[in-house]
Amino acid sequence: MPEKKIRVLIAKPGLDGHDRGAKIIARALRDAGMEVVYTGLRQTPEMIASAAVQEDVDVIGLSILSGAHNTICPQLMKLLHEKGMNDVTVLVGGIIPEADIPALKQSGIAEIFLPGTSTQDIVDFIHKRVA
């Protein structure tokens, strides 16, 4: 039986209009053999949680540049918990102040990737976490 591919949902929550980084990550994860679903711009936490359930993903990657991470991330984690998706790994990439990282991790975010992180570091993290 072939090895099950890691399924990743990449989402751009909030009113952010810039998705180049999200698309670069999506391509890097695909190139690494993962199945990637990209939801597009302006996703609400509800839309992201529903898509994660429908697509039965292992990982959710959020790209947030808008500064709304302190609202969006805990909201999403609560929705995932309510939907029974407690084993999904949630990653955040974007412009996140160092001071906000501990609270995000406490809310259940597995890792935060700041600008300049190599795509290989993200691929490696997912392989270690989901293997």
C-alpha angles and dihedrals in degrees: 000000000000118000112266111253118237108250116216130187114204114198138177107210124192130019095313112139099192120087106157092108092049090052092049091052091046091054093046091051091048090049087053090058101261126134107241129196114191114199098192131225133333100023121169120221087250092055091048094048092048092049090049090055094044093048094041092224129186095205136030117200116195122196109202125175098149098082092243094114094109089060102033100046099053089043092053093046090052092050092048090050090050089051092051094248094134095138097057115112112228119201129183126205127182142060104340120161112236089236091062097051099084093054091047091052090047089054088059105269106147097208143350120219115200126203111290095036109138117243087233090061089055093047090049092048092052093047091051094044100044102032 
